[in-house]
Amino acid sequence: MRDLGSTSPWSSEQRIRYAWPQTENPQAAPAITLTGEVLSWNVVARVKAYVVIAKAPGAAAVYSEVTGNSFTPAVTPGVTAEYSVRTAIAGSAWAPFVRIAFPAAPVETRQPTEAVEEGTGKTGTEGNGERSGSLIAGVVGLVSGTLPQVNSFKSVLHTRYMRLDAGNGVSGWFSSDMPATINEVVTKDDVTPLILYNPAEAGKETLVGRPVETVRSEVKALGEVMHGLGLKWMEFGNEAYFYEQPGEYARQYQAALEGLKGLGITLIANAWGDYWNDEKGAANGYWSDVVANGGWWVDFVNDLKAIGGSLPAACSLHPYGPMAAHEYLGAGGGPSGWMSIPAMHNWMVQKGMAVPVWITEVGQETFGGGAEDVTEEQKASDVKQYVQDANGWNFVQGLFVYSATDSLGQGYGLFNPEGNPTLAASAFGQTVSSLGLASS
């Protein structure tokens, strides 16, 4: 301070420390202070755990649980993000958002580091699970018809990639002689399949209870058929997180890797967020807590490493649901959907467990009585967005839309039961072609 004289000197500066606002309500909103790029807030009712939300343009919200009263966000060059915090108490209020504008990163030219070992998760550029090469865009069930129909499908969709359920490698959905079926798909239909190892049996779902010795031998036999045809991708199980525990899946996955050793095949692991954990018995079951470092993918990877494995080379996701929905992780209580893909990737990056993502099923239904049925026009728009977004997300390696033709009375098909293309089929083919992804 100084007096009112125009030339009077200022007194020496004195620092004043203001106390944080106090409250005994554990659901009250904290008061945020932003210092540079560090967030801090007051203690609320002696609560020790808080939840921070980060929002950035074009990306799903990301949630982080914090112990203490400060948080340093990961730097995202060139992005302006908004942050808020609440106590980790159900129903608590969010603080007003604060904004951080991260400076753009300097331009850097470098060559990607390629994987040197199968099953290490180091495909593409290391660090963030980036894909290697271009997006692979295909459909589920491309060869479900006669050869003229298959050729018609390929000409409209501009792709020859498909996801093929191979069962246990001997019998499957399409034939009692699966090796012959795979050979026919490749040589006669000129289709390149992503092979799904999915040995569902009567009274069982996917891999539940399957001995590791059986898995190893079946996957090895299937891999040898694939190797002879030049096929390089195998998805390991279909939505295993709904049926078995991550520890059992990890042991089976490790056995499958052993069966594929030396065959040059990428083994794609199922990924998910929240799941029902009952590894200690049904009476002790509980929902895993993704925000508190739990979740299917984290538990599976940790279980895999515990038995001598390493981060998988790739993962698969099925982001069915509304286009803007993103609560894939069980972190906010909302629905899952298309924007769950970047949310899942961001979570994997935070955990140091990011790998290239294969979207092996996604789609919209136009009839069937579901609450989320869409119009043909909306479905076409969504399919176009699937391809555009997946191509723009450099961590997505593959996209397979469900499905080529309508089945089960749900209206998911890109072609109707008579084999005629829908608006969505045309949208898929035109988008694939315009992005330079066409494979036929």
C-alpha positions, 0 to 999 in steps of 0.5 A: 500500500502507499498514500495518495501522493503521486510519487509516494513509495509502496510499502513492502509486500505482505502475504495473507493466507486465506483459510479454505471454506469449511463444510461438514456436508460430505456431498458438498462441492469442493472449492477449486484453485488452479495454479498453473496446470495444477488443481487443488481444493479444500477438504470436505467433511474430512473426506479423503477420496475425490473424483476428478472429471476431465472434458475435452472437445471431441472426446468422452469425459475421463474420470480419475479417483484422487486421494488427497486434495490436488491433481495434476492433469496429463498434458494434452498439447494444443487442447483446452480442457475443463476440469471439475471435482467432487467427493467420492460420495454418492450424490455429491455435487460437482465444483464449478469447472475450471479451464486449462489451455495446454500449449501446442507441442513442438513439431517432431519427426520420428519413426515408429517403433515396431514390435520385436516380440509376439504378444508384447502389446508393442505393435505400431507406435509405442506408448499410446497403443497406436495402430500400425498402418491403415484402419481395417474396415469390414463387416460381420458375416460378409460371406453369409450367402451365395458367391454372387451375393458375396460379390455384390456385398463386396462391390457395395461395401468396398471391402473384403474384410469380415469377422468369422466365428470359427468356433473351436476351429473344428466346428463352428457357426458356418460348417461342421468342417471349419478348416475347409470353410476358412479355406473356401472363404479365402480362396473362393470368396476372396475374403480376408477374415478376422478369425474368432476363436469362440468354442461355445458349447451346450450349457456354456458360454464362450470359454468358461471352464475350458481347460488350458490344455484344450485351449492351447491345442485348439488354438494351435491347430486353428493357427496353423490353418490360418498361417497356411492361408496368410491370415494374421488376426485371431480374436480370443473369445467373444465377450468373455467378461460377461461369463468368466473371471479375468484370472481364468481368461488370463490363463487361457489367453496365455495358453493360446499365445503358447499355441500360436508361437512362431505363427505370426498371428496377433491374438486379440484379447477381450476388453471391458470396464466394470464387471461382476467379480466373484473370484472369491466365491458367489457370496463374496461377489462385488462390482469392480471399481474402475475409478479405484483402479479396478475393472476387467482390463486392469485385472486381466492384464495384472493376472496375465503378468502374474503368471509370466505373461505381458501386455497383450498385442491388441484388444477388442471392444463392442461399443453398442449404444447411443452415439454420444454415450460413453460410460463404458467403464462403470465410472459415472452411471450413464449408458455405454455407447460409441464414445466409450471407445475414446474413454476406454483408450484414455483410461488404458493410457492412464493405466499404462495398459494401452494397446491397439483397439479392434472394434469387432462388433458395433451397429444400430437396429432399425426394428425389433421393438428395442428402446434404441431403434433408429431410422434407416437414415439415422443408421446410415449416418451412424455407420458413416460416423463409425468409419470416419471416427475409427479412421481418425482415432489412430489407436483403432486398428480394426472396425467390423460393423454388425452385420452384413444381413438382417438376422434375429429380427433386429434390423442390424443388417446392412443388407435386407434379407433379400440381399438388397443394400440399405442406406447404411450399406451405401454409406459404409461403402462410400465412406470407406472408398472416400477415405482410401480404405477400400480393399476390393 
